[in-house]
Amino acid sequence: MPSPCPPPPARSAELRERFAEEVRSERPGLSALCLLVAAEGDGRLDEAGMDAVEIELDRLAGELPHRPGSPHAWAVALRDLLGERYGFHGLPDDYRRLESSLLHEVLRRRRGLPILLSVVWIEVARRAGAPVYGVALP
């Protein structure tokens, strides 16, 4: 697969405008923001590709048991689904790869930077009904 390349200038301007609108919205969508950043880094990511990512996140959420219960039960269910069944993980070499920072590529490769893997975990859990929130860490 060819390496990602930036989008044309007009598309880049559109993506940046959409990002600014989304981030200022009352409830900014984490996956939407990550996909807009990804499209800026990979000009091949179009609207259909963004929709496919959202659908895949929904599909993964649909595979979680219905309302596992306690926070620990949610964590175990997510670990079992995303870590064990689908093999999402990170590797030291991933830190040097742009694909490891692009949400659509992290979903495709099942590998990425810890922050992007966290986005996958949060989005899948949120879509399944878990009360999850990201926290800032150093």
N, CA and C atoms as a LAMMPS dump frame, in Angstrom:
ITEM: TIMESTEP
0
ITEM: NUMBER OF ATOMS
414
ITEM: BOX BOUNDS ff ff ff
-5.0000000000000000e+02 5.0000000000000000e+02
-5.0000000000000000e+02 5.0000000000000000e+02
-5.0000000000000000e+02 5.0000000000000000e+02
ITEM: ATOMS id mol type element x y z
1 1 1 N 0.848 -1.175 0
2 1 2 C 0 0 0
3 1 3 C 0.893 1.237 0
4 2 1 N 0.592 2.227 -0.875
5 2 2 C 1.424 3.431 -0.929
6 2 3 C 1.351 4.232 0.371
7 3 1 N 2.389 4.993 0.612
8 3 2 C 2.428 5.837 1.805
9 3 3 C 1.402 6.955 1.697
10 4 1 N 0.852 7.386 2.843
11 4 2 C -0.088 8.503 2.829
12 4 3 C 0.57 9.774 2.3
13 5 1 N -0.224 10.59 1.652
14 5 2 C 0.247 11.892 1.188
15 5 3 C -0.836 12.915 1.499
16 6 1 N -0.461 14.184 1.641
17 6 2 C -1.446 15.199 2.008
18 6 3 C -2.478 15.407 0.899
19 7 1 N -3.641 15.931 1.267
20 7 2 C -4.674 16.209 0.27
21 7 3 C -4.334 17.466 -0.527
22 8 1 N -5.038 17.691 -1.639
23 8 2 C -4.853 18.94 -2.386
24 8 3 C -5.216 20.142 -1.503
25 9 1 N -4.693 21.326 -1.817
26 9 2 C -4.93 22.513 -0.975
27 9 3 C -6.404 22.817 -0.707
28 10 1 N -7.264 22.683 -1.7
29 10 2 C -8.683 22.994 -1.485
30 10 3 C -9.304 22.018 -0.483
31 11 1 N -8.976 20.759 -0.601
32 11 2 C -9.493 19.747 0.328
33 11 3 C -8.937 19.99 1.728
34 12 1 N -7.669 20.356 1.814
35 12 2 C -7.049 20.65 3.097
36 12 3 C -7.771 21.803 3.789
37 13 1 N -8.073 22.852 3.04
38 13 2 C -8.782 24.003 3.612
39 13 3 C -10.163 23.591 4.111
40 14 1 N -10.851 22.753 3.338
41 14 2 C -12.172 22.276 3.738
42 14 3 C -12.082 21.449 5.019
43 15 1 N -11.102 20.569 5.094
44 15 2 C -10.928 19.731 6.283
45 15 3 C -10.64 20.574 7.517
46 16 1 N -9.807 21.578 7.358
47 16 2 C -9.477 22.446 8.493
48 16 3 C -10.692 23.245 8.955
49 17 1 N -11.502 23.687 8.008
50 17 2 C -12.72 24.419 8.358
51 17 3 C -13.687 23.495 9.105
52 18 1 N -13.847 22.29 8.618
53 18 2 C -14.723 21.33 9.286
54 18 3 C -14.209 20.98 10.681
55 19 1 N -12.897 20.851 10.822
56 19 2 C -12.312 20.574 12.134
57 19 3 C -12.637 21.714 13.097
58 20 1 N -12.455 22.954 12.641
59 20 2 C -12.731 24.118 13.49
60 20 3 C -14.197 24.148 13.911
61 21 1 N -15.097 23.822 13.001
62 21 2 C -16.523 23.787 13.333
63 21 3 C -16.823 22.685 14.348
64 22 1 N -16.266 21.513 14.109
65 22 2 C -16.533 20.37 14.993
66 22 3 C -15.994 20.622 16.397
67 23 1 N -14.792 21.153 16.495
68 23 2 C -14.184 21.351 17.808
69 23 3 C -14.93 22.424 18.608
70 24 1 N -15.606 23.338 17.911
71 24 2 C -16.378 24.384 18.596
72 24 3 C -17.818 23.967 18.863
73 25 1 N -18.221 22.813 18.388
74 25 2 C -19.603 22.386 18.588
75 25 3 C -19.845 22.053 20.063
76 26 1 N -21.112 21.968 20.424
77 26 2 C -21.464 21.706 21.816
78 26 3 C -20.902 20.368 22.303
79 27 1 N -20.948 19.35 21.468
80 27 2 C -20.425 18.024 21.826
81 27 3 C -19.554 17.513 20.685
82 28 1 N -18.308 17.946 20.637
83 28 2 C -17.435 17.512 19.541
84 28 3 C -17.263 15.994 19.537
85 29 1 N -17.302 15.43 18.347
86 29 2 C -17.131 13.987 18.201
87 29 3 C -15.657 13.619 18.125
88 30 1 N -15.211 12.772 19.032
89 30 2 C -13.809 12.379 19.066
90 30 3 C -13.396 11.686 17.772
91 31 1 N -14.188 10.731 17.324
92 31 2 C -13.819 10.022 16.092
93 31 3 C -13.875 10.958 14.893
94 32 1 N -14.852 11.849 14.847
95 32 2 C -14.942 12.805 13.733
96 32 3 C -13.704 13.693 13.69
97 33 1 N -13.277 14.181 14.84
98 33 2 C -12.076 15.023 14.886
99 33 3 C -10.842 14.239 14.45
100 34 1 N -10.721 13.015 14.939
101 34 2 C -9.563 12.186 14.55
102 34 3 C -9.576 11.893 13.057
103 35 1 N -10.748 11.683 12.492
104 35 2 C -10.832 11.406 11.056
105 35 3 C -10.501 12.638 10.225
106 36 1 N -10.885 13.805 10.687
107 36 2 C -10.527 15.032 9.966
108 36 3 C -9.018 15.249 9.994
109 37 1 N -8.396 14.979 11.128
110 37 2 C -6.931 15.057 11.208
111 37 3 C -6.312 14.01 10.285
112 38 1 N -6.869 12.806 10.293
113 38 2 C -6.343 11.731 9.448
114 38 3 C -6.447 12.087 7.969
115 39 1 N -7.547 12.701 7.571
116 39 2 C -7.723 13.081 6.166
117 39 3 C -6.734 14.166 5.765
118 40 1 N -6.328 14.977 6.713
119 40 2 C -5.302 15.995 6.443
120 40 3 C -3.939 15.333 6.248
121 41 1 N -3.713 14.235 6.927
122 41 2 C -2.444 13.521 6.797
123 41 3 C -2.417 12.511 5.667
124 42 1 N -3.581 12.075 5.235
125 42 2 C -3.687 11.064 4.174
126 42 3 C -4.767 11.492 3.192
127 43 1 N -4.343 12.075 2.085
128 43 2 C -5.267 12.591 1.081
129 43 3 C -6.151 11.533 0.452
130 44 1 N -5.829 10.262 0.659
131 44 2 C -6.662 9.187 0.107
132 44 3 C -7.931 8.967 0.919
133 45 1 N -7.975 9.464 2.156
134 45 2 C -9.15 9.263 3.006
135 45 3 C -10.248 10.227 2.577
136 46 1 N -11.301 9.689 1.991
137 46 2 C -12.416 10.509 1.521
138 46 3 C -13.624 10.311 2.441
139 47 1 N -14.754 10.908 2.061
140 47 2 C -15.959 10.827 2.895
141 47 3 C -16.414 9.381 3.078
142 48 1 N -16.341 8.593 2.017
143 48 2 C -16.742 7.186 2.126
144 48 3 C -15.838 6.445 3.11
145 49 1 N -14.553 6.754 3.092
146 49 2 C -13.621 6.139 4.032
147 49 3 C -13.91 6.548 5.463
148 50 1 N -14.261 7.817 5.654
149 50 2 C -14.61 8.283 7.001
150 50 3 C -15.872 7.585 7.493
151 51 1 N -16.864 7.476 6.605
152 51 2 C -18.093 6.775 6.977
153 51 3 C -17.806 5.317 7.327
154 52 1 N -16.92 4.684 6.572
155 52 2 C -16.577 3.282 6.823
156 52 3 C -15.958 3.105 8.208
157 53 1 N -15.151 4.066 8.639
158 53 2 C -14.558 3.997 9.978
159 53 3 C -15.648 4.091 11.04
160 54 1 N -16.566 5.034 10.874
161 54 2 C -17.656 5.185 11.845
162 54 3 C -18.488 3.9 11.909
163 55 1 N -18.74 3.299 10.757
164 55 2 C -19.5 2.044 10.708
165 55 3 C -18.736 0.926 11.405
166 56 1 N -17.431 0.862 11.192
167 56 2 C -16.619 -0.169 11.844
168 56 3 C -16.615 0.012 13.361
169 57 1 N -16.523 1.248 13.831
170 57 2 C -16.586 1.49 15.277
171 57 3 C -17.94 1.049 15.832
172 58 1 N -19.017 1.35 15.094
173 58 2 C -20.351 0.896 15.499
174 58 3 C -20.42 -0.632 15.53
175 59 1 N -19.853 -1.267 14.511
176 59 2 C -19.88 -2.727 14.429
177 59 3 C -19.152 -3.355 15.621
178 60 1 N -17.976 -2.818 15.926
179 60 2 C -17.224 -3.33 17.069
180 60 3 C -18.014 -3.152 18.363
181 61 1 N -18.65 -1.997 18.518
182 61 2 C -19.456 -1.75 19.716
183 61 3 C -20.596 -2.752 19.813
184 62 1 N -21.16 -3.113 18.678
185 62 2 C -22.247 -4.084 18.66
186 62 3 C -21.823 -5.482 19.079
187 63 1 N -20.536 -5.747 19.077
188 63 2 C -20.036 -7.055 19.487
189 63 3 C -19.783 -7.152 20.992
190 64 1 N -19.867 -6.035 21.688
191 64 2 C -19.703 -6.082 23.149
192 64 3 C -20.963 -6.651 23.784
193 65 1 N -20.815 -7.349 24.903
194 65 2 C -22.004 -7.831 25.608
195 65 3 C -22.871 -6.64 26.014
196 66 1 N -24.17 -6.843 26.048
197 66 2 C -25.074 -5.753 26.405
198 66 3 C -24.843 -5.327 27.848
199 67 1 N -24.437 -4.085 28.008
200 67 2 C -24.244 -3.487 29.338
201 67 3 C -23.542 -4.432 30.314
202 68 1 N -22.243 -4.614 30.165
203 68 2 C -21.516 -5.543 31.042
204 68 3 C -21.666 -5.27 32.531
205 69 1 N -22.013 -4.059 32.947
206 69 2 C -22.226 -3.787 34.371
207 69 3 C -21.211 -2.838 34.954
208 70 1 N -20.395 -3.338 35.855
209 70 2 C -19.434 -2.506 36.58
210 70 3 C -18.349 -1.974 35.644
211 71 1 N -17.651 -0.919 36.075
212 71 2 C -16.53 -0.428 35.264
213 71 3 C -15.511 -1.532 34.959
214 72 1 N -15.249 -2.386 35.931
215 72 2 C -14.309 -3.489 35.709
216 72 3 C -14.834 -4.439 34.626
217 73 1 N -16.121 -4.736 34.663
218 73 2 C -16.711 -5.632 33.66
219 73 3 C -16.62 -5.017 32.265
220 74 1 N -16.848 -3.701 32.164
221 74 2 C -16.687 -3.016 30.875
222 74 3 C -15.245 -3.139 30.395
223 75 1 N -14.301 -2.891 31.299
224 75 2 C -12.882 -2.946 30.923
225 75 3 C -12.496 -4.342 30.445
226 76 1 N -12.971 -5.354 31.131
227 76 2 C -12.664 -6.732 30.736
228 76 3 C -13.287 -7.045 29.38
229 77 1 N -14.532 -6.633 29.178
230 77 2 C -15.208 -6.891 27.901
231 77 3 C -14.482 -6.198 26.75
232 78 1 N -14.041 -4.966 26.968
233 78 2 C -13.291 -4.238 25.937
234 78 3 C -11.949 -4.898 25.667
235 79 1 N -11.256 -5.281 26.726
236 79 2 C -9.974 -5.958 26.553
237 79 3 C -10.139 -7.255 25.774
238 80 1 N -11.152 -8.021 26.14
239 80 2 C -11.377 -9.299 25.463
240 80 3 C -11.701 -9.095 23.986
241 81 1 N -12.54 -8.118 23.691
242 81 2 C -12.941 -7.878 22.298
243 81 3 C -11.817 -7.259 21.483
244 82 1 N -11.324 -6.115 21.935
245 82 2 C -10.363 -5.36 21.124
246 82 3 C -8.946 -5.898 21.235
247 83 1 N -8.538 -6.277 22.425
248 83 2 C -7.175 -6.763 22.605
249 83 3 C -7.005 -8.224 22.236
250 84 1 N -7.869 -9.068 22.775
251 84 2 C -7.721 -10.51 22.558
252 84 3 C -8.29 -10.957 21.21
253 85 1 N -9.55 -10.635 20.964
254 85 2 C -10.198 -11.14 19.74
255 85 3 C -9.666 -10.477 18.48
256 86 1 N -9.565 -9.14 18.503
257 86 2 C -9.148 -8.423 17.295
258 86 3 C -7.675 -8.05 17.284
259 87 1 N -6.991 -8.23 18.378
260 87 2 C -5.545 -8.046 18.406
261 87 3 C -5.048 -6.618 18.27
262 88 1 N -5.828 -5.632 18.694
263 88 2 C -5.329 -4.255 18.675
264 88 3 C -4.135 -4.17 19.614
265 89 1 N -3.062 -3.563 19.166
266 89 2 C -1.854 -3.441 19.979
267 89 3 C -0.937 -2.371 19.393
268 90 1 N 0.092 -2.062 20.123
269 90 2 C 1.114 -1.135 19.655
270 90 3 C 2.463 -1.828 19.621
271 91 1 N 3.343 -1.297 18.812
272 91 2 C 4.714 -1.803 18.716
273 91 3 C 5.668 -0.621 18.74
274 92 1 N 6.863 -0.792 19.299
275 92 2 C 7.823 0.321 19.322
276 92 3 C 8.087 0.921 17.935
277 93 1 N 8.145 0.108 16.904
278 93 2 C 8.389 0.633 15.555
279 93 3 C 7.257 1.521 15.05
280 94 1 N 6.059 1.38 15.634
281 94 2 C 4.918 2.172 15.186
282 94 3 C 5.091 3.663 15.445
283 95 1 N 5.95 4.018 16.38
284 95 2 C 6.137 5.428 16.697
285 95 3 C 6.713 6.204 15.522
286 96 1 N 7.312 5.533 14.594
287 96 2 C 7.926 6.196 13.438
288 96 3 C 7.044 6.152 12.192
289 97 1 N 5.876 5.565 12.298
290 97 2 C 5.001 5.397 11.136
291 97 3 C 3.806 6.334 11.232
292 98 1 N 3.592 7.113 10.182
293 98 2 C 2.443 8.015 10.141
294 98 3 C 1.138 7.238 10.305
295 99 1 N 1.057 6.066 9.71
296 99 2 C -0.165 5.269 9.775
297 99 3 C -0.596 4.985 11.211
298 100 1 N 0.33 4.98 12.121
299 100 2 C 0.023 4.699 13.521
300 100 3 C -0.692 5.856 14.2
301 101 1 N -0.756 7.001 13.52
302 101 2 C -1.423 8.187 14.05
303 101 3 C -2.721 8.496 13.319
304 102 1 N -3.107 7.661 12.378
305 102 2 C -4.296 7.896 11.557
306 102 3 C -5.361 6.865 11.924
307 103 1 N -6.512 7.338 12.388
308 103 2 C -7.538 6.438 12.914
309 103 3 C -7.944 5.358 11.916
310 104 1 N -8.136 5.716 10.667
311 104 2 C -8.561 4.706 9.691
312 104 3 C -7.503 3.624 9.504
313 105 1 N -6.238 3.999 9.594
314 105 2 C -5.155 3.02 9.457
315 105 3 C -5.003 2.171 10.719
316 106 1 N -5.24 2.765 11.877
317 106 2 C -5.179 2 13.125
318 106 3 C -6.259 0.913 13.105
319 107 1 N -7.446 1.258 12.626
320 107 2 C -8.502 0.249 12.534
321 107 3 C -8.156 -0.828 11.513
322 108 1 N -7.584 -0.444 10.402
323 108 2 C -7.231 -1.406 9.353
324 108 3 C -6.11 -2.334 9.81
325 109 1 N -5.059 -1.759 10.4
326 109 2 C -3.861 -2.516 10.771
327 109 3 C -3.983 -3.178 12.141
328 110 1 N -4.934 -2.688 12.953
329 110 2 C -5.089 -3.15 14.334
330 110 3 C -3.858 -2.83 15.168
331 111 1 N -3.132 -1.822 14.746
332 111 2 C -1.927 -1.363 15.449
333 111 3 C -1.892 0.151 15.399
334 112 1 N -1.305 0.745 16.445
335 112 2 C -1.164 2.186 16.44
336 112 3 C -0.533 2.706 17.711
337 113 1 N -0.433 4.013 17.761
338 113 2 C 0.088 4.677 18.952
339 113 3 C -0.91 4.523 20.1
340 114 1 N -0.427 4.522 21.331
341 114 2 C -1.333 4.366 22.47
342 114 3 C -2.491 5.364 22.468
343 115 1 N -2.252 6.596 22.078
344 115 2 C -3.331 7.585 22.087
345 115 3 C -4.424 7.228 21.083
346 116 1 N -4.047 6.688 19.924
347 116 2 C -5.049 6.287 18.929
348 116 3 C -5.741 4.996 19.335
349 117 1 N -5.019 4.094 19.971
350 117 2 C -5.662 2.893 20.507
351 117 3 C -6.669 3.289 21.585
352 118 1 N -6.34 4.311 22.365
353 118 2 C -7.273 4.817 23.375
354 118 3 C -8.528 5.374 22.728
355 119 1 N -8.371 6.047 21.603
356 119 2 C -9.537 6.568 20.876
357 119 3 C -10.441 5.41 20.459
358 120 1 N -9.854 4.342 19.94
359 120 2 C -10.652 3.177 19.54
360 120 3 C -11.396 2.626 20.752
361 121 1 N -10.7 2.431 21.865
362 121 2 C -11.322 1.887 23.074
363 121 3 C -12.468 2.798 23.533
364 122 1 N -12.21 4.102 23.608
365 122 2 C -13.224 5.054 24.075
366 122 3 C -14.434 5.051 23.153
367 123 1 N -14.192 5.124 21.856
368 123 2 C -15.305 5.194 20.903
369 123 3 C -16.138 3.919 20.899
370 124 1 N -15.506 2.775 20.957
371 124 2 C -16.256 1.517 20.982
372 124 3 C -17.067 1.429 22.271
373 125 1 N -16.455 1.75 23.388
374 125 2 C -17.157 1.699 24.673
375 125 3 C -18.314 2.693 24.708
376 126 1 N -18.075 3.912 24.257
377 126 2 C -19.126 4.936 24.268
378 126 3 C -20.313 4.501 23.416
379 127 1 N -20.033 3.969 22.244
380 127 2 C -21.1 3.543 21.335
381 127 3 C -21.881 2.356 21.894
382 128 1 N -21.243 1.584 22.751
383 128 2 C -21.917 0.438 23.377
384 128 3 C -22.694 0.852 24.624
385 129 1 N -22.565 2.105 25.033
386 129 2 C -23.318 2.601 26.175
387 129 3 C -22.537 2.765 27.461
388 130 1 N -21.242 2.565 27.422
389 130 2 C -20.435 2.73 28.634
390 130 3 C -20.225 4.215 28.927
391 131 1 N -20.272 4.604 30.18
392 131 2 C -19.998 5.994 30.548
393 131 3 C -18.482 6.216 30.618
394 132 1 N -17.86 6.479 29.481
395 132 2 C -16.401 6.626 29.423
396 132 3 C -16.008 8.053 29.073
397 133 1 N -14.856 8.436 29.572
398 133 2 C -14.302 9.761 29.313
399 133 3 C -12.792 9.628 29.221
400 134 1 N -12.196 10.389 28.34
401 134 2 C -10.744 10.418 28.262
402 134 3 C -10.185 11.269 29.386
403 135 1 N -8.981 10.97 29.801
404 135 2 C -8.304 11.774 30.815
405 135 3 C -6.955 12.206 30.267
406 136 1 N -6.527 13.37 30.67
407 136 2 C -5.232 13.885 30.224
408 136 3 C -4.124 13.263 31.068
409 137 1 N -3.164 12.706 30.403
410 137 2 C -1.997 12.146 31.08
411 137 3 C -0.745 12.758 30.46
412 138 1 N 0.345 12.765 31.209
413 138 2 C 1.565 13.346 30.633
414 138 3 C 2.089 12.55 29.454
